[in-house]
Structure formats: C-alpha cells, structure tokens
Amino acid sequence: MNRAEFEKYEDFMACVDFHGHICPGLAIGYRAAKEGMKTLDEHRSVDEEVVAIVENNACGTDAVQVLTGCTFGKGNLIHKDYGKQVFAFLGRDSGKGVRLAMRADVMKRSDEHQELMDKIRQDTATEEEKKRFWMLHGQKSRDVLDMPVDRLFSKRLVDMDLPPKAKIEPSIPCDNCGEPTMASKLTEQGGQKLCGECMES
C-alpha cells in the first residue's frame, strides 16, 4: 500500500508526517485520539486545556500529540510506562475524562506478517521481503482505520484527578556543573545544590 491510498485520512497523514511512516500502531493512537476528543467534545489543545495520559511509548503516542496538542513540552502529555495500548483524555474545563483500552485481538498479525517483522528486526530481510512487509503493514493500518471504534477499544468515562499545570520557575546554576537547572529539580547535598545528572555521577 502506498501513501496515496491513505490520502482521504488527511489528519492521519499529518500524524504520518510527524511519525515518519504508516503503521498499525500509529493508526491505533490516531483512532484513540479521535474518539477521545470527540467524546469530550474538545478541540486541539493550544495550551493545557486537554490532558492525555498514555500507558506506552509506542507509535500511537505520536498521533496523540499531533491530534490533541498534548505534548511533553506543555506538560499535558503524561507517560505511564505500563506497556499497554491505553489512552486517557481529560478536559480541564469540563472535568470530563474518557479511557480507551485496545481490545486484545486488534493487533494480531498473520504468520507471514509476523515472520517478516522478525526478519526486519534481525536485519535479514531481502528487499522483496521488506516490500511485502510494508504492504502487509499498510493493510493492517487500513484495517485499524476502518474498524468500528467499539471493535477497537473498550471505552469508559472516568473521573480522574487532573495533574497540576506545568511548573514555570526560574533556573539556578548547579553548584557542580554550572548548568542552569529548574530550581525544584536541584537536590541539596553537602551544602551544594546539585542537578540530577551530577547527583548520579
């Protein structure tokens, strides 16, 4: 499958441009973000109006950033390293929240698809095998984009405590390396205020 076959999903293609390639994981994050924002009746976050909590650091989190405007830089993208395709979205003004968890069989690959993925990871795939893999990967991505949302996710409204807004505070030089560090991230040790890196060394 090639890029042209996905052009009707214009906002998905914006996610692809950010992420770098078309893949089923990106499609999962795209569908979760679309459904989450629709459920909350929210628009892309300019500041911290929406908070996203992602329970993985896989491909789909890139789609979440593009569609929701939740980013690490704004402090409204929270990563919990649970290794689960679970996405929660919270609206600060509405107080509403929704949690979407991918269903167990959604990402099941055919034996051929899995075998080709293993070869690519081991760097033993031929050029023909790579082409075939990306074709199958594209087909699986398209399946995810076209699948009914209730087939993709279990979904429930949630009542979660919103995290505080991102801290903005002055930086103070670390007494060891001299690099400016957020004041609240410095640790006092032996009469010196040290950054995390210097604390570890």
Accessible surface in RSA format (square Angstrom, percent):
REM  Atomic radii and reference values for relative SASA: ProtOr
REM  Chains: A
REM  Algorithm: Lee & Richards
REM  Probe-radius: 1.40
REM  Slices: 20
REM RES _ NUM      All-atoms   Total-Side   Main-Chain    Non-polar    All polar
REM                ABS   REL    ABS   REL    ABS   REL    ABS   REL    ABS   REL
RES MET A   1    72.68  37.6  28.03  18.5  44.65 106.3  34.14  29.0  38.54  51.1
RES ASN A   2    89.35  61.6  83.79  81.0   5.56  13.4  38.60  92.9  50.75  49.1
RES ARG A   3   103.92  43.6  99.36  50.6   4.57  10.9  54.13  74.0  49.80  30.2
RES ALA A   4    72.81  66.9  55.07  85.0  17.74  40.3  56.20  79.1  16.61  44.0
RES GLU A   5    74.47  42.8  60.05  45.4  14.41  34.3  35.87  69.4  38.59  31.5
RES PHE A   6     0.57   0.3   0.57   0.4   0.00   0.0   0.57   0.3   0.00   0.0
RES GLU A   7    90.33  51.9  79.33  60.0  11.00  26.2  41.86  81.0  48.47  39.6
RES LYS A   8   151.59  74.0 110.11  67.6  41.48  98.8  75.77  68.2  75.82  80.8
RES TYR A   9    32.13  15.0  29.48  16.8   2.65   6.9  28.38  21.3   3.75   4.6
RES GLU A  10   143.17  82.2 137.62 104.1   5.56  13.2  50.62  97.9  92.55  75.6
RES ASP A  11    45.49  31.9  41.02  40.8   4.47  10.6  29.66  69.8  15.83  15.8
RES PHE A  12     0.00   0.0   0.00   0.0   0.00   0.0   0.00   0.0   0.00   0.0
RES MET A  13     7.83   4.1   7.83   5.2   0.00   0.0   7.83   6.7   0.00   0.0
RES ALA A  14    46.97  43.2  37.46  57.8   9.51  21.6  42.29  59.6   4.68  12.4
RES CYS A  15     0.00   0.0   0.00   0.0   0.00   0.0   0.00   0.0   0.00   0.0
RES VAL A  16     8.04   5.3   7.60   6.9   0.44   1.1   7.60   6.6   0.44   1.2
RES ASP A  17    95.85  67.1  65.21  64.9  30.64  72.4  33.37  78.5  62.48  62.3
RES PHE A  18   117.12  58.6  86.13  53.3  30.99  80.6  93.91  56.9  23.21  66.4
RES HIS A  19    40.30  22.0  17.45  12.1  22.85  58.5  17.15  17.7  23.14  26.9
RES GLY A  20    60.06  74.1   0.00   N/A  60.06  74.1  28.98  79.5  31.08  69.6
RES HIS A  21    73.81  40.3  68.98  47.9   4.83  12.4  51.89  53.5  21.91  25.5
RES ILE A  22    25.30  14.4  20.35  15.2   4.95  11.9  20.35  14.7   4.95  13.4
RES CYS A  23     4.15   3.1   4.15   4.6   0.00   0.0   2.82   7.1   1.33   1.4
RES PRO A  24     4.94   3.6   4.94   4.5   0.00   0.0   4.94   4.1   0.00   0.0
RES GLY A  25     9.82  12.1   0.00   N/A   9.82  12.1   7.24  19.9   2.58   5.8
RES LEU A  26     0.00   0.0   0.00   0.0   0.00   0.0   0.00   0.0   0.00   0.0
RES ALA A  27     0.00   0.0   0.00   0.0   0.00   0.0   0.00   0.0   0.00   0.0
RES ILE A  28     0.00   0.0   0.00   0.0   0.00   0.0   0.00   0.0   0.00   0.0
RES GLY A  29     0.00   0.0   0.00   N/A   0.00   0.0   0.00   0.0   0.00   0.0
RES TYR A  30    11.86   5.5  11.86   6.7   0.00   0.0   4.15   3.1   7.71   9.5
RES ARG A  31    35.55  14.9  34.97  17.8   0.58   1.4   4.45   6.1  31.11  18.9
RES ALA A  32     0.00   0.0   0.00   0.0   0.00   0.0   0.00   0.0   0.00   0.0
RES ALA A  33     0.02   0.0   0.00   0.0   0.02   0.0   0.02   0.0   0.00   0.0
RES LYS A  34    90.37  44.1  83.62  51.3   6.75  16.1  49.29  44.4  41.08  43.8
RES GLU A  35    21.88  12.6  19.52  14.8   2.36   5.6   3.05   5.9  18.83  15.4
RES GLY A  36     0.00   0.0   0.00   N/A   0.00   0.0   0.00   0.0   0.00   0.0
RES MET A  37    16.86   8.7  16.08  10.6   0.77   1.8  16.41  13.9   0.45   0.6
RES LYS A  38   160.50  78.3 137.62  84.4  22.87  54.5  96.13  86.5  64.37  68.6
RES THR A  39    32.98  23.5  12.69  12.9  20.29  48.4  20.75  27.9  12.23  18.5
RES LEU A  40     4.05   2.3   0.26   0.2   3.78   9.5   0.26   0.2   3.78  10.2
RES ASP A  41   119.96  84.0 100.84 100.4  19.11  45.2  24.56  57.8  95.40  95.1
RES GLU A  42    38.60  22.2  25.46  19.3  13.14  31.3   2.01   3.9  36.59  29.9
RES HIS A  43   157.52  86.1 148.49 103.2   9.03  23.1 104.64 107.8  52.88  61.5
RES ARG A  44   134.31  56.4 118.55  60.4  15.76  37.5  53.07  72.5  81.24  49.2
RES SER A  45     0.63   0.5   0.00   0.0   0.63   1.5   0.53   1.1   0.11   0.1
RES VAL A  46   130.61  85.9 110.82 100.3  19.79  47.7 116.35 101.1  14.27  38.7
RES ASP A  47    74.43  52.1  73.99  73.6   0.44   1.0  21.62  50.9  52.82  52.7
RES GLU A  48    16.08   9.2  14.06  10.6   2.02   4.8   1.03   2.0  15.06  12.3
RES GLU A  49    66.24  38.0  62.26  47.1   3.97   9.5  43.06  83.3  23.18  18.9
RES VAL A  50     0.00   0.0   0.00   0.0   0.00   0.0   0.00   0.0   0.00   0.0
RES VAL A  51     0.01   0.0   0.01   0.0   0.00   0.0   0.01   0.0   0.00   0.0
RES ALA A  52     0.11   0.1   0.11   0.2   0.00   0.0   0.11   0.2   0.00   0.0
RES ILE A  53     9.89   5.6   9.42   7.0   0.47   1.1   9.42   6.8   0.47   1.3
RES VAL A  54     1.85   1.2   1.85   1.7   0.00   0.0   1.85   1.6   0.00   0.0
RES GLU A  55    16.58   9.5  16.58  12.5   0.00   0.0   0.39   0.7  16.20  13.2
RES ASN A  56     7.81   5.4   6.84   6.6   0.97   2.3   7.65  18.4   0.16   0.2
RES ASN A  57   119.78  82.6  93.39  90.3  26.39  63.5  20.64  49.7  99.14  95.8
RES ALA A  58    42.05  38.7  29.71  45.8  12.34  28.1  39.92  56.2   2.13   5.6
RES CYS A  59    41.17  31.1  36.75  41.0   4.41  10.4   3.24   8.2  37.93  40.9
RES GLY A  60     0.00   0.0   0.00   N/A   0.00   0.0   0.00   0.0   0.00   0.0
RES THR A  61    14.19  10.1  14.19  14.4   0.00   0.0   4.36   5.9   9.84  14.9
RES ASP A  62    33.13  23.2  33.13  33.0   0.00   0.0   0.66   1.5  32.47  32.4
RES ALA A  63     0.00   0.0   0.00   0.0   0.00   0.0   0.00   0.0   0.00   0.0
RES VAL A  64     0.00   0.0   0.00   0.0   0.00   0.0   0.00   0.0   0.00   0.0
RES GLN A  65    30.84  17.2  29.82  21.8   1.02   2.4   3.69   7.9  27.15  20.6
RES VAL A  66    28.84  19.0  23.63  21.4   5.21  12.6  26.19  22.8   2.65   7.2
RES LEU A  67    28.54  15.9  17.86  12.8  10.68  26.9  19.26  13.5   9.28  25.0
RES THR A  68     0.00   0.0   0.00   0.0   0.00   0.0   0.00   0.0   0.00   0.0
RES GLY A  69     0.15   0.2   0.00   N/A   0.15   0.2   0.15   0.4   0.00   0.0
RES CYS A  70     0.00   0.0   0.00   0.0   0.00   0.0   0.00   0.0   0.00   0.0
RES THR A  71    36.93  26.3  36.93  37.4   0.00   0.0  33.42  44.9   3.52   5.3
RES PHE A  72   130.10  65.1 111.05  68.8  19.05  49.6 111.84  67.8  18.26  52.3
RES GLY A  73    78.91  97.3   0.00   N/A  78.91  97.3  42.39 116.3  36.53  81.8
RES LYS A  74    54.31  26.5  47.29  29.0   7.02  16.7  39.19  35.3  15.12  16.1
RES GLY A  75    27.79  34.3   0.00   N/A  27.79  34.3  17.78  48.8  10.02  22.4
RES ASN A  76     0.00   0.0   0.00   0.0   0.00   0.0   0.00   0.0   0.00   0.0
RES LEU A  77     7.05   3.9   1.00   0.7   6.05  15.2   1.00   0.7   6.05  16.3
RES ILE A  78    47.37  27.0  44.69  33.3   2.68   6.5  47.37  34.1   0.00   0.0
RES HIS A  79    64.99  35.5  40.24  28.0  24.75  63.3  18.71  19.3  46.28  53.9
RES LYS A  80    74.02  36.1  68.95  42.3   5.07  12.1  35.58  32.0  38.44  40.9
RES ASP A  81   113.33  79.4  85.12  84.7  28.21  66.7  23.78  56.0  89.56  89.3
RES TYR A  82   130.03  60.7 102.70  58.4  27.33  71.1  75.53  56.8  54.50  67.2
RES GLY A  83    66.49  82.0   0.00   N/A  66.49  82.0  32.31  88.7  34.18  76.6
RES LYS A  84    97.24  47.4  92.83  57.0   4.41  10.5  59.28  53.4  37.97  40.4
RES GLN A  85    37.90  21.2  31.02  22.7   6.87  16.4  13.39  28.5  24.50  18.6
RES VAL A  86     5.68   3.7   5.68   5.1   0.00   0.0   5.68   4.9   0.00   0.0
RES PHE A  87     0.19   0.1   0.19   0.1   0.00   0.0   0.19   0.1   0.00   0.0
RES ALA A  88     4.28   3.9   3.99   6.2   0.29   0.6   3.99   5.6   0.29   0.8
RES PHE A  89     0.26   0.1   0.26   0.2   0.00   0.0   0.26   0.2   0.00   0.0
RES LEU A  90     4.23   2.4   4.23   3.0   0.00   0.0   4.23   3.0   0.00   0.0
RES GLY A  91     0.27   0.3   0.00   N/A   0.27   0.3   0.00   0.0   0.27   0.6
RES ARG A  92    45.63  19.2  27.59  14.1  18.05  43.0  14.95  20.4  30.69  18.6
RES ASP A  93   137.11  96.0 100.94 100.5  36.16  85.5  38.49  90.6  98.62  98.4
RES SER A  94    59.23  50.1  22.20  29.6  37.03  85.3  33.56  71.5  25.67  36.0
RES GLY A  95    49.94  61.6   0.00   N/A  49.94  61.6  25.95  71.2  24.00  53.7
RES LYS A  96    91.83  44.8  85.85  52.7   5.99  14.3  59.39  53.5  32.44  34.6
RES GLY A  97     2.61   3.2   0.00   N/A   2.61   3.2   0.62   1.7   1.99   4.5
RES VAL A  98     0.00   0.0   0.00   0.0   0.00   0.0   0.00   0.0   0.00   0.0
RES ARG A  99    49.84  20.9  48.79  24.9   1.06   2.5   6.89   9.4  42.95  26.0
RES LEU A 100     0.17   0.1   0.17   0.1   0.00   0.0   0.17   0.1   0.00   0.0
RES ALA A 101    17.63  16.2  17.13  26.4   0.50   1.1  17.13  24.1   0.50   1.3
RES MET A 102    44.91  23.3  24.57  16.3  20.34  48.4  24.57  20.9  20.34  26.9
RES ARG A 103    97.94  41.1  91.78  46.8   6.16  14.7  30.25  41.3  67.69  41.0
RES ALA A 104   109.99 101.1  68.25 105.3  41.75  95.0  78.67 110.8  31.33  83.0
RES ASP A 105    75.05  52.6  65.12  64.8   9.94  23.5  33.31  78.4  41.75  41.6
RES VAL A 106     1.24   0.8   0.00   0.0   1.24   3.0   0.61   0.5   0.63   1.7
RES MET A 107    43.38  22.5  37.78  25.0   5.59  13.3  38.60  32.8   4.77   6.3
RES LYS A 108   158.22  77.2 138.67  85.1  19.55  46.5  98.91  89.0  59.31  63.2
RES ARG A 109    81.95  34.4  62.69  32.0  19.26  45.9   5.39   7.4  76.56  46.4
RES SER A 110    65.54  55.4  46.62  62.2  18.92  43.6  55.12 117.4  10.41  14.6
RES ASP A 111   130.46  91.4 120.34 119.8  10.12  23.9  39.75  93.5  90.72  90.5
RES GLU A 112    74.78  42.9  68.49  51.8   6.29  15.0  38.44  74.4  36.34  29.7
RES HIS A 113     6.16   3.4   6.16   4.3   0.00   0.0   0.92   0.9   5.24   6.1
RES GLN A 114    65.19  36.5  65.19  47.6   0.00   0.0  37.23  79.2  27.96  21.2
RES GLU A 115   101.23  58.1  97.04  73.4   4.19  10.0  32.68  63.2  68.55  56.0
RES LEU A 116    12.21   6.8  12.21   8.7   0.00   0.0  12.21   8.6   0.00   0.0
RES MET A 117    19.75  10.2  19.75  13.1   0.00   0.0  16.47  14.0   3.28   4.3
RES ASP A 118    55.63  39.0  54.06  53.8   1.57   3.7  14.44  34.0  41.19  41.1
RES LYS A 119    62.48  30.5  62.48  38.3   0.00   0.0  32.31  29.1  30.18  32.1
RES ILE A 120    51.58  29.4  40.02  29.8  11.56  27.9  41.15  29.6  10.43  28.3
RES ARG A 121   184.77  77.6 147.45  75.2  37.32  88.9  55.11  75.3 129.66  78.6
RES GLN A 122   121.46  67.9  97.90  71.5  23.56  56.1  41.03  87.3  80.43  61.0
RES ASP A 123   122.39  85.7  99.25  98.8  23.14  54.7  28.59  67.3  93.81  93.6
RES THR A 124    86.21  61.3  60.66  61.5  25.54  60.9  65.56  88.1  20.65  31.2
RES ALA A 125    14.07  12.9   0.09   0.1  13.98  31.8   0.18   0.3  13.89  36.8
RES THR A 126    77.80  55.3  69.36  70.3   8.44  20.1  74.73 100.4   3.07   4.6
RES GLU A 127   117.18  67.3 112.57  85.2   4.61  11.0  60.61 117.2  56.57  46.2
RES GLU A 128   121.18  69.6 117.58  89.0   3.61   8.6  60.57 117.2  60.61  49.5
RES GLU A 129    39.92  22.9  38.45  29.1   1.47   3.5  18.73  36.2  21.19  17.3
RES LYS A 130    70.07  34.2  70.03  43.0   0.03   0.1  32.95  29.7  37.12  39.5
RES LYS A 131   136.48  66.6 125.71  77.1  10.76  25.6  84.38  75.9  52.10  55.5
RES ARG A 132    93.18  39.1  88.52  45.1   4.66  11.1  38.07  52.0  55.11  33.4
RES PHE A 133     7.52   3.8   7.52   4.7   0.00   0.0   7.52   4.6   0.00   0.0
RES TRP A 134   109.87  44.1 106.11  51.4   3.76   8.8  88.45  47.2  21.42  34.7
RES MET A 135    59.22  30.7  57.49  38.0   1.73   4.1  22.07  18.8  37.15  49.2
RES LEU A 136    21.27  11.8  19.10  13.7   2.18   5.5  19.11  13.4   2.16   5.8
RES HIS A 137    14.65   8.0  14.65  10.2   0.00   0.0   3.44   3.5  11.21  13.0
RES GLY A 138     4.36   5.4   0.00   N/A   4.36   5.4   4.04  11.1   0.32   0.7
RES GLN A 139    76.56  42.8  75.50  55.2   1.06   2.5  22.20  47.3  54.35  41.2
RES LYS A 140    33.03  16.1  31.69  19.4   1.33   3.2  13.94  12.5  19.08  20.3
RES SER A 141     0.00   0.0   0.00   0.0   0.00   0.0   0.00   0.0   0.00   0.0
RES ARG A 142    54.08  22.7  54.08  27.6   0.00   0.0  13.53  18.5  40.55  24.6
RES ASP A 143    75.39  52.8  69.62  69.3   5.77  13.6  13.70  32.3  61.69  61.5
RES VAL A 144     0.00   0.0   0.00   0.0   0.00   0.0   0.00   0.0   0.00   0.0
RES LEU A 145    10.45   5.8   0.00   0.0  10.45  26.3   0.00   0.0  10.45  28.1
RES ASP A 146    81.96  57.4  51.58  51.3  30.38  71.8  32.93  77.5  49.04  48.9
RES MET A 147    31.44  16.3  25.32  16.8   6.13  14.6  30.04  25.5   1.40   1.9
RES PRO A 148    86.35  62.9  74.97  68.3  11.38  41.4  86.35  71.3   0.00   0.0
RES VAL A 149    44.39  29.2  40.06  36.3   4.32  10.4  40.06  34.8   4.32  11.7
RES ASP A 150   100.92  70.7  92.23  91.8   8.69  20.6  38.56  90.8  62.36  62.2
RES ARG A 151   102.07  42.9  97.42  49.7   4.65  11.1  46.61  63.7  55.46  33.6
RES LEU A 152     0.00   0.0   0.00   0.0   0.00   0.0   0.00   0.0   0.00   0.0
RES PHE A 153     2.72   1.4   0.49   0.3   2.23   5.8   0.49   0.3   2.23   6.4
RES SER A 154    49.24  41.6  47.60  63.5   1.64   3.8  31.74  67.6  17.50  24.5
RES LYS A 155    94.50  46.1  61.23  37.6  33.27  79.2  37.21  33.5  57.29  61.0
RES ARG A 156   135.10  56.7 128.85  65.7   6.25  14.9  64.01  87.5  71.09  43.1
RES LEU A 157   124.86  69.5 101.93  72.9  22.93  57.6 102.17  71.8  22.69  61.0
RES VAL A 158    20.75  13.7   7.36   6.7  13.39  32.3  13.85  12.0   6.91  18.7
RES ASP A 159   142.73 100.0 109.04 108.5  33.69  79.7  38.46  90.5 104.27 104.0
RES MET A 160    66.96  34.7  46.50  30.8  20.45  48.7  51.09  43.4  15.86  21.0
RES ASP A 161   141.22  98.9 118.46 117.9  22.76  53.8  37.40  88.0 103.82 103.5
RES LEU A 162    61.79  34.4  36.64  26.2  25.16  63.2  36.64  25.7  25.16  67.7
RES PRO A 163    28.99  21.1  21.36  19.5   7.63  27.7  28.18  23.3   0.81   5.0
RES PRO A 164   118.10  86.1  99.73  90.9  18.37  66.8 111.30  91.9   6.79  42.2
RES LYS A 165   123.61  60.3 109.98  67.5  13.63  32.5  62.00  55.8  61.62  65.6
RES ALA A 166    41.95  38.6  19.87  30.7  22.07  50.2  29.73  41.9  12.22  32.4
RES LYS A 167   140.01  68.3 119.34  73.2  20.67  49.2  82.17  74.0  57.84  61.6
RES ILE A 168   171.02  97.3 137.16 102.2  33.86  81.6 139.73 100.6  31.28  84.9
RES GLU A 169    50.88  29.2  29.11  22.0  21.77  51.8  21.83  42.2  29.05  23.7
RES PRO A 170   102.13  74.4  90.29  82.3  11.84  43.0 101.45  83.8   0.68   4.2
RES SER A 171    65.15  55.1  38.06  50.8  27.08  62.4  12.18  25.9  52.96  74.2
RES ILE A 172    65.97  37.5  65.64  48.9   0.33   0.8  65.97  47.5   0.00   0.0
RES PRO A 173    77.82  56.7  75.78  69.1   2.04   7.4  75.78  62.6   2.04  12.7
RES CYS A 174     3.00   2.3   0.00   0.0   3.00   7.1   0.00   0.0   3.00   3.2
RES ASP A 175    78.96  55.3  51.08  50.8  27.88  65.9  13.45  31.7  65.51  65.3
RES ASN A 176    97.30  67.1  67.66  65.4  29.64  71.4   5.43  13.1  91.87  88.8
RES CYS A 177    57.02  43.1  22.65  25.3  34.37  80.8  31.00  78.5  26.03  28.1
RES GLY A 178    42.75  52.7   0.00   N/A  42.75  52.7  25.42  69.8  17.34  38.8
RES GLU A 179    99.44  57.1  98.14  74.2   1.30   3.1  33.39  64.6  66.05  53.9
RES PRO A 180   101.36  73.9  79.53  72.5  21.84  79.4  79.53  65.7  21.84 135.7
RES THR A 181    23.22  16.5  18.64  18.9   4.58  10.9  18.93  25.4   4.29   6.5
RES MET A 182    64.36  33.3  59.31  39.3   5.05  12.0  56.86  48.3   7.50   9.9
RES ALA A 183    34.08  31.3  23.15  35.7  10.93  24.9  23.32  32.8  10.76  28.5
RES SER A 184    60.72  51.3  23.21  31.0  37.51  86.4  34.12  72.6  26.61  37.3
RES LYS A 185   136.64  66.7 123.52  75.8  13.11  31.2  70.86  63.8  65.78  70.1
RES LEU A 186    24.13  13.4   3.25   2.3  20.88  52.5   3.44   2.4  20.69  55.7
RES THR A 187    61.64  43.8  58.26  59.1   3.38   8.0  36.83  49.5  24.80  37.5
RES GLU A 188   118.04  67.8  91.15  69.0  26.89  64.0  40.60  78.5  77.44  63.2
RES GLN A 189    99.99  55.9  91.53  66.9   8.46  20.1  32.72  69.6  67.27  51.0
RES GLY A 190    81.88 101.0   0.00   N/A  81.88 101.0  44.92 123.3  36.97  82.8
RES GLY A 191    69.04  85.1   0.00   N/A  69.04  85.1  32.48  89.1  36.56  81.9
RES GLN A 192    76.81  42.9  76.79  56.1   0.02   0.0  19.41  41.3  57.39  43.5
RES LYS A 193    91.97  44.9  91.97  56.4   0.00   0.0  43.28  39.0  48.68  51.9
RES LEU A 194    15.43   8.6  15.38  11.0   0.05   0.1  15.38  10.8   0.05   0.1
RES CYS A 195    11.50   8.7  11.50  12.8   0.00   0.0   7.51  19.0   3.99   4.3
RES GLY A 196    40.10  49.4   0.00   N/A  40.10  49.4  33.67  92.4   6.43  14.4
RES GLU A 197   126.15  72.4 116.93  88.5   9.22  22.0  47.86  92.6  78.29  63.9
RES CYS A 198    18.25  13.8   8.55   9.5   9.71  22.8   1.10   2.8  17.15  18.5
RES MET A 199    68.44  35.4  42.88  28.4  25.56  60.9  44.08  37.5  24.35  32.3
RES GLU A 200   157.55  90.5 119.38  90.3  38.17  90.9  48.14  93.1 109.41  89.3
RES SER A 201   120.56 101.9  55.88  74.6  64.67 149.0  78.37 166.9  42.18  59.1
END  Absolute sums over single chains surface
CHAIN  1 A    11455.3       9048.7       2406.6       5965.7       5489.6
END  Absolute sums over all chains
TOTAL         11455.3       9048.7       2406.6       5965.7       5489.6
